[in-house]
Amino acid sequence: MAGIVLILIVIALCSLLVLPGMFGYGMYHVLSGSMEPEMPVGSLIYVHKGEPEDVEGSDIIAFYGSAEDSGIITHRVIKNNIVSGTFRTKGDANENEDTTPVPYGNYIGKVTWIIPYVGKVLTVMTSLYGKLAAACAVLLGVALHLIGSRL
């Protein structure tokens, strides 16, 4: 029974990585506290690409930072300026809104799901050591299942 449980846990964690991508969702791990408490550090977020014109105020979006602030940023939209093709954004935990408008070209998508603290686990699972650990867990699960069935 323990072997089957181990295999099911690995399958469940792997499906969190694979299935959303099949439906057009990107996954990201929250690294900073600028959106706390809505998105705690370590959360896993799912982002769905859509038209930037459809984004409304108070939506949370993911976007590429400027050249000085490289990386992916996730902040709340204060205003969607359709005419200029930019967003005004702000992190929930930040006092002031972001100084630079986000051009539509930097837009990745709208945050649709937030799973607190799971991002750390999935980040580890996608590393080489995580993949080796998952393979070992599956092998251990198969071994325990075979031993259990013979007893």
DRENVO-194997 format. One record per atom (N, C-alpha, C): x, y, z; residue in one letter. Coordinates in pm, whole numbers, plus 50000, padded with zeros to 5 digits. Example, Ala and Ser with C-alpha at 12.3 -4.5 7.8 and 13.67 -1.06 7.14 Angstrom:
513194943150780a 512304955050780a 513204967050780a 512854977550708s 513674989450714s 512905000350787s 
# end
This chain:
500824988150000m 500005000050000m 500875012750000m 501965012450075a 502865024050082a 503475026849946a 503755016149871g 504325017849737g 503365025049644g 502105021449650i 501095027749564i 500935042449602i 500955045249732v 500825059049779v 501995067549729v 503215062249736l 504385069549686l 504265072449536l 503845062549460i 503695064349316i 502625074849287i 501495074449359l 500425084149338l 500855098349373l 501675099849476i 502175113149514i 503055118749403i 503935110549348v 504805114949240v 503985118649117v 502975110449085i 502115113348970i 501365126448991i 500855128649111a 500115141049139a 501025153249124a 502235152549177l 503155163849167l 503585166249022l 503805155548949c 504195157048808c 503045162848726c 501785158848757s 500665164548681s 500505179348707s 500895184148825l 500875198548849l 501835205748755l 502875198748712l 503865204748622l 503465203648475l 502855192548437v 502635189648296v 501255193948245v 500205190448315l 498845192748264l 498515207348235l 498835216848322p 498485230748292p 499105235948163p 500335231948133g 500995236248011g 500255231647887g 499575220347896m 498815215047784m 497575223747755m 497165231547853f 495985240047837f 496345254947829f 497615258047800g 498025271847778g 498395279747902g 498675273148011y 499055280048134y 500555278948155y 501155289948200g 502545289848242g 502595289348394g 503645283448448m 503775282448593m 504985290148640m 504825297048751y 505905305048806y 505925303448957y 507105305349012h 507345304349157h 507555318549209h 506795322449309v 506885335949365v 508135336949453v 509015346449418l 510295347749487l 510365359649582l 509465369449566s 509535381349652s 508195383649720s 508205392249818g 506995394749896g 506195406749851g 506395411649730s 505705423849687s 504205422049671s 503705409749665m 502265407449651m 501655400649773m 502375400749884e 501815394750006e 500735403750062e 499705398750126p 499465384750161p 498765376550052p 498345382949944e 497635375749836e 498465364149781e 499765366549760m 500665356249707m 501905355349797m 501885346249893p 503055344949980p 504295340249903p 505465343949952v 506715339149893v 506675323949891v 507075318149779g 507065303649766g 505815298149701g 504855306849668s 503625302149604s 503885297849461s 503045288949414l 503025285149273l 501865292749210l 502145299549099i 501075306749030i 500955301648888i 499725301248841y 499435297548703y 498995310048630y 499615312348516v 499375324448437v 498835320148301v 497725326148260h 497135322948130h 497265334848036h 497815332247919k 497995342647818k 496625346547764k 496455359247746g 495235364647687g 495565377747619g 494565384547575e 494765397547512e 494965408047620e 495995416347608p 496225426547711p 495065436447722p 494345438447614e 493205447747617e 492085442747707e 492045429447734d 490995423647818d 491305424447967d 492515428548003v 492895429548143v 492185441448206v 491655439248325e 490925449748396e 491705454148519e 491355465948569g 491955470748693g 491695460648804g 492635458348888s 492665448949000s 493035434748959s 493145431748828d 493675418748788d 495155418148824d 495645406148852i 497065404148877i 497665398448749i 498745404748703i 499375400348578i 500845397148602i 501375388848513a 502805385948510a 503385392748387a 504565398748404f 505185405848293f 506695405648308f 507365407548194y 508815408548196y 509205422348246y 510185422848337g 510665435548389g 511475442948284g 511815455248317s 512635463448226s 514065458048226s 514915464148144a 516315459748133a 517025460248269a 516725470748348e 517365471948480e 516785462048580e 515525458548562d 514815449848656d 514435436948584d 515465429448543s 515195417548464s 514455407048546s 513855398048479g 513095387648544g 511615389548520g 510835381048583i 509385381548568i 508805387348696i 507915396848679i 507285403848791i 505795400848788i 505215399548905t 503775397448915t 503215408149006t 502415417248950h 501805428249026h 500355430248983h 499655437849063r 498255440949036r 498155452848941r 497205452148848v 496975463048754v 496175474048824v 496695486148820i 495985497848871i 495135503748758i 495745504248639k 495035509648524k 495575503348396k 494665499848307n 495045494748175n 494835506048075n 495935511748028n 495865522747929n 495885516847789n 494715513747737i 494605507347606i 495155516347496i 494915529347505v 495365538547402v 496885538447389v 497595538847504s 499055539047498s 499645524947499s 498815514647520g 499315500947522g 500205497947640g 499825503247758t 500615501047879t 499705498247998t 500305492148100f 499625489948228f 500315498348334f 499555503448430r 500105509048554r 499895498048657r 500965494448728t 500915483248820t 501435487048958t 501125478249054k 501595480449192k 501585467049264k 502625464549341g 502625452949429g 501765455949551g 500955446349594d 500055448549708d 500805452949833d 502005447749854a 502765450949974a 503605463649958a 503635469349839n 504415481549815n 503575493849845n 504225504249896e 503505516649926e 503085524049801e 503985524649702n 503725532549581n 503545523449461n 502865528749359e 502745521049237e 504095521049165e 504265511549076d 505525510249003d 505795522848922d 507055526948917t 507415539548852t 507315539148700t 507515527448643t 507525526348497t 506285518748449t 505555524248353p 504435516748296p 504935504048226p 504115493848226v 504465481148163v 503885481048021v 504745480347919p 504215479847782p 503565466247753p 502565466447666y 501885454047629y 502865443347581y 503965447447521g 504965437847472g 505615429847583g 505585434747708n 506175427647822n 505155418647893n 503905419647853y 502825412247917y 502965397247890y 502895389247995i 502925374647981i 501515369147990i 500765373248092g 499405368348108g 498835372048243g 497595367848261k 496865370748385k 496995358948481k 497225361948608v 497315351448710v 495905346148735v 495755332848719t 494445326848736t 494355317948861t 495465311648899w 495475303149019w 496695306349101w 496505305849232i 497605307849327i 497555296249426i 498645288849436i 498715277949534i 499855281349630i 499515286049751p 500565290449845p 501575279449878p 502845283349878y 503985275349925y 504335263049841y 503555259649741v 503825247649660v 504935250249558v 505195262749526g 506215266149427g 507595261049465g 507915261349594k 509225256549639k 509395241649609k 508345234049634v 508395219549610v 508585216749462v 507815223549378l 507905221049235l 509215226249176l 509775236949233t 511085241649187t 512145231049216t 512055224849332v 512995214149366v 512775202249273v 511515198949246m 511225187349160m 511725189049018m 511805201348968t 512265203448831t 513785204048821t 514455204248935s 515915204048933s 516385189648908s 517665187948879l 518225174648857l 518015165748979l 518275171149097y 518115163349220y 516665159649244y 515765168749210g 514345165849226g 513885154649134g 514365154949010k 514005144448915k 514565130948960k 515795131049011l 516375118649063l 515585113649184l 515185122749271a 514405118849389a 513045113149347a 512415119249246a 511125114149198a 511295100249138a 512365098249061a 512625085049002a 512865074649112a 513615078649215c 513865069549327c 512575066349402c 511715076349418a 510435074049486a 509565064349407a 509565065749275v 508785056449192v 509355042349204v 510685041149194l 511305027949207l 511045021749344l 511135030049449l 510845025149583l 509385020949593l 508485028749533g 507065025349534g 506805012149465g 507435010049349v 507274997349276v 507814985849359v 508994987849420a 509594977249502a 508704973849621a 508194984049690l 507304981449804l 506024974549760l 505514978449645h 504294971949595h 504554957049563h 505694954249498l 506014940449466l 506234932049592l 506934937849689i 507154930749815i 505834928249886i 504964938549887g 503664937149954g 502774926749886g 502854925749755s 501994916249683s 502474901849703s 503774900149729r 504294886649750r 504044881849893r 503854891049984l 503584887350124l 502114884950136l 
# end
